Amino acid sequence: MSWNLKGTYFETCSCDLMCPCNMSFDHGATYDYCRVTLVFNITEGEIEGTDVAGLKVAVIFEGRDSAGKGGAIKRITQRLNPRVCRVVALPAPSDREKSQWYFQRYVPHLPAAGEMVLFDRSWYNRAGVERVMGFCTPDELEEFFRSAPEFEKMLVQSGIILIKFWFSISNEEQEFRFKMRIEDPLKQWKLSPMDLESRRHWEDYTKAKEDMLNRTHTAESPWWVVDADDKKRARLNVIAHLLEAIPYEDVPKQEIVLPDRIRHPDYARGPIPAEMKVKSVY
């Protein structure tokens, strides 16, 4: 696979993006180069092209707490048009939602033509946290495993490109990241009581994950496991996978010309009242 860098700063770079010898991220320059290369192709063609081609793309991000799902989503969306690409991260279900068909609260967020939706966790909560923490009954869990493949089959048959990522990290890496969040005041908001409880139930989550992958990995909607101990590699690999999974064509773009300002001889800009101004602290 190749990426088009024509017309960019990186056009003159001789680095082969896919060459393993260039994938050492000890220095940030290599990572930044690879990231900019991939993001350029997202913004210049493939992902933005969903709007032009009328594609419907739904991407599921699942994994243990602190596995890097949010960081990958951020790197995908930060240069994209929010009207084309949006993120769905639903809170815990309300009492009303608990009384609904389980998949019902996710349906309104599915993509229409020309949209890509990134689910930061999804209906697979039932097979993970709800199962491990006892928020669903064994019968509800079994019904989920029966229904999920059929539900996803219907999505695919309706024309949605469904991509499911599982971010996989080791026990040692999760412990390290949790400790970093505890010690860093800027990251403590990422830790919830449920996150901390997940450390105690590492083995239970492992069993739940293995069961989930085994029972919901289908030809129509396969799982893709991301080695996420190295966050930077994981982000690049996910973006590269999306570029391969979504049909790609160059997006035709018209030349942009900045129009001249219309000037009126009787126009005069008035002063801004001092009491309306934001204080210049910096």
GIWOWO-V996102 format. One record per residue. N is the residue number from 0. PSI is psi in radians with two decimals (none if undefined). OMEGA is omega in whole degrees, 0 to 359 (* if undefined). Layout:
# GIWOWO-V996102
n=<N & N>
psi=<PSI & PSI>
omega=<OMEGA & OMEGA>
This chain:
# GIWOWO-V996102
n=<0 & 1 & 2 & 3 & 4 & 5 & 6 & 7 & 8 & 9 & 10 & 11 & 12 & 13 & 14 & 15 & 16 & 17 & 18 & 19 & 20 & 21 & 22 & 23 & 24 & 25 & 26 & 27 & 28 & 29 & 30 & 31 & 32 & 33 & 34 & 35 & 36 & 37 & 38 & 39 & 40 & 41 & 42 & 43 & 44 & 45 & 46 & 47 & 48 & 49 & 50 & 51 & 52 & 53 & 54 & 55 & 56 & 57 & 58 & 59 & 60 & 61 & 62 & 63 & 64 & 65 & 66 & 67 & 68 & 69 & 70 & 71 & 72 & 73 & 74 & 75 & 76 & 77 & 78 & 79 & 80 & 81 & 82 & 83 & 84 & 85 & 86 & 87 & 88 & 89 & 90 & 91 & 92 & 93 & 94 & 95 & 96 & 97 & 98 & 99 & 100 & 101 & 102 & 103 & 104 & 105 & 106 & 107 & 108 & 109 & 110 & 111 & 112 & 113 & 114 & 115 & 116 & 117 & 118 & 119 & 120 & 121 & 122 & 123 & 124 & 125 & 126 & 127 & 128 & 129 & 130 & 131 & 132 & 133 & 134 & 135 & 136 & 137 & 138 & 139 & 140 & 141 & 142 & 143 & 144 & 145 & 146 & 147 & 148 & 149 & 150 & 151 & 152 & 153 & 154 & 155 & 156 & 157 & 158 & 159 & 160 & 161 & 162 & 163 & 164 & 165 & 166 & 167 & 168 & 169 & 170 & 171 & 172 & 173 & 174 & 175 & 176 & 177 & 178 & 179 & 180 & 181 & 182 & 183 & 184 & 185 & 186 & 187 & 188 & 189 & 190 & 191 & 192 & 193 & 194 & 195 & 196 & 197 & 198 & 199 & 200 & 201 & 202 & 203 & 204 & 205 & 206 & 207 & 208 & 209 & 210 & 211 & 212 & 213 & 214 & 215 & 216 & 217 & 218 & 219 & 220 & 221 & 222 & 223 & 224 & 225 & 226 & 227 & 228 & 229 & 230 & 231 & 232 & 233 & 234 & 235 & 236 & 237 & 238 & 239 & 240 & 241 & 242 & 243 & 244 & 245 & 246 & 247 & 248 & 249 & 250 & 251 & 252 & 253 & 254 & 255 & 256 & 257 & 258 & 259 & 260 & 261 & 262 & 263 & 264 & 265 & 266 & 267 & 268 & 269 & 270 & 271 & 272 & 273 & 274 & 275 & 276 & 277 & 278 & 279 & 280 & 281>
psi=<2.49 & 2.72 & 2.49 & 2.11 & 0.17 & 2.30 & 0.05 & 2.98 & -0.51 & 0.04 & -0.59 & -0.09 & 2.34 & 0.04 & 2.29 & 1.98 & -0.63 & 0.02 & 2.14 & -0.52 & -0.26 & 0.16 & 0.51 & 2.16 & 0.45 & -0.56 & 2.38 & -0.31 & -0.73 & -0.78 & -0.80 & -0.69 & -0.86 & -0.75 & -0.80 & -0.66 & -0.85 & -0.79 & -0.62 & -0.75 & -0.53 & -0.87 & -0.57 & -0.34 & -1.35 & -1.07 & -0.77 & -0.45 & -0.25 & -0.57 & -0.76 & -0.76 & -0.19 & 0.46 & 2.71 & 2.02 & 2.25 & 2.19 & 2.20 & 2.26 & 1.93 & 2.83 & 3.02 & 2.86 & 2.39 & 0.31 & -0.22 & 0.27 & -0.85 & -0.68 & -0.70 & -0.74 & -0.74 & -0.74 & -0.48 & -0.73 & -0.31 & -0.40 & 0.21 & 2.73 & 2.08 & -0.25 & -0.36 & -0.74 & 2.14 & 2.77 & 2.40 & 2.05 & 1.58 & 2.53 & -3.10 & 2.51 & 2.53 & 3.01 & -0.66 & -0.76 & -0.55 & -0.42 & -0.14 & 2.95 & 2.36 & -0.72 & -0.09 & -0.72 & -0.24 & -0.44 & -0.77 & -0.30 & -0.03 & 2.67 & 2.52 & -3.14 & 2.31 & 0.29 & 2.62 & 2.22 & 2.25 & 2.03 & 1.92 & 1.54 & 2.75 & -2.72 & -0.17 & 0.03 & -0.58 & -0.64 & -0.19 & -1.66 & -0.69 & -0.64 & -0.87 & -0.71 & 0.06 & 0.47 & -0.05 & 2.77 & 2.82 & -0.64 & -0.72 & -0.66 & -0.78 & -0.67 & -0.64 & -0.82 & -0.53 & -0.68 & -0.61 & -0.86 & -0.64 & -0.71 & -0.81 & -0.57 & -0.70 & -0.69 & -0.81 & -0.73 & -0.42 & -0.09 & 0.05 & 2.31 & 1.92 & 2.13 & 2.22 & 2.08 & 2.37 & 2.06 & 2.03 & 2.17 & 2.77 & 2.86 & -0.75 & -0.67 & -0.70 & -0.74 & -0.75 & -0.78 & -0.65 & -0.74 & -0.64 & -0.70 & -0.63 & -0.67 & -0.35 & 1.94 & -0.47 & -0.22 & -0.03 & -0.42 & -0.36 & -0.26 & 2.12 & 2.85 & -0.58 & -0.63 & -0.82 & -0.64 & -0.52 & -0.44 & -0.68 & -0.51 & 0.57 & -0.85 & -0.61 & -0.72 & -0.61 & -0.81 & -0.72 & -0.72 & -0.82 & -0.70 & -0.75 & -0.85 & -0.67 & -0.65 & -0.19 & 0.19 & 1.88 & 2.93 & -0.61 & -0.63 & 1.37 & 2.76 & 2.57 & 2.04 & 2.21 & 2.13 & 1.89 & 0.23 & -0.60 & 1.83 & -0.68 & -0.77 & -0.71 & -0.77 & -0.80 & -0.73 & -0.65 & -0.79 & -0.75 & -0.68 & -0.72 & -0.71 & -0.53 & -0.55 & -0.42 & 2.23 & 2.32 & 2.33 & 2.61 & 2.38 & 2.11 & 2.32 & 2.36 & 2.62 & 2.33 & 2.19 & 2.18 & 2.10 & 2.70 & 2.57 & 2.41 & 2.17 & 2.41 & 2.26 & -0.40 & 0.12 & 2.34 & 2.19 & 2.22 & 2.83 & 2.66 & 2.21 & 2.43 & -0.62 & -0.19 & -0.20 & 2.46 & 2.35 & 2.29 & 1.50 & -0.59 & none>
omega=<180 & 179 & 183 & 179 & 185 & 177 & 180 & 178 & 186 & 182 & 183 & 181 & 182 & 182 & 173 & 187 & 186 & 181 & 183 & 183 & 180 & 185 & 174 & 185 & 176 & 175 & 187 & 185 & 181 & 179 & 181 & 179 & 181 & 182 & 180 & 178 & 181 & 181 & 177 & 180 & 174 & 186 & 184 & 185 & 200 & 186 & 177 & 180 & 176 & 179 & 182 & 184 & 181 & 180 & 175 & 186 & 175 & 182 & 180 & 177 & 178 & 180 & 179 & 174 & 180 & 181 & 177 & 180 & 182 & 179 & 178 & 179 & 180 & 181 & 178 & 189 & 193 & 180 & 184 & 177 & 181 & 175 & 179 & 184 & 180 & 183 & 176 & 177 & 187 & 175 & 176 & 183 & 176 & 178 & 179 & 180 & 178 & 180 & 182 & 166 & 191 & 185 & 190 & 185 & 177 & 186 & 181 & 183 & 179 & 186 & 167 & 180 & 179 & 182 & 169 & 181 & 177 & 180 & 175 & 196 & 192 & 177 & 178 & 170 & 182 & 181 & 182 & 187 & 181 & 179 & 186 & 185 & 175 & 181 & 175 & 180 & 175 & 179 & 178 & 178 & 181 & 177 & 177 & 181 & 177 & 188 & 187 & 179 & 178 & 178 & 181 & 176 & 177 & 178 & 181 & 180 & 178 & 178 & 179 & 171 & 184 & 180 & 184 & 178 & 168 & 180 & 185 & 176 & 180 & 177 & 182 & 181 & 178 & 178 & 179 & 182 & 177 & 179 & 177 & 179 & 178 & 184 & 183 & 181 & 181 & 182 & 184 & 179 & 180 & 183 & 175 & 176 & 179 & 177 & 181 & 179 & 181 & 177 & 180 & 186 & 182 & 183 & 177 & 177 & 178 & 179 & 179 & 179 & 182 & 178 & 180 & 181 & 182 & 188 & 182 & 174 & 185 & 178 & 181 & 183 & 182 & 172 & 174 & 184 & 182 & 173 & 192 & 175 & 173 & 187 & 183 & 177 & 181 & 180 & 181 & 181 & 179 & 179 & 179 & 179 & 178 & 180 & 178 & 188 & 184 & 180 & 189 & 169 & 175 & 181 & 178 & 180 & 177 & 176 & 181 & 179 & 179 & 182 & 176 & 178 & 175 & 182 & 178 & 184 & 182 & 181 & 174 & 181 & 181 & 180 & 177 & 180 & 184 & 183 & 180 & 186 & 173 & 180 & 181 & 179 & 183 & *>
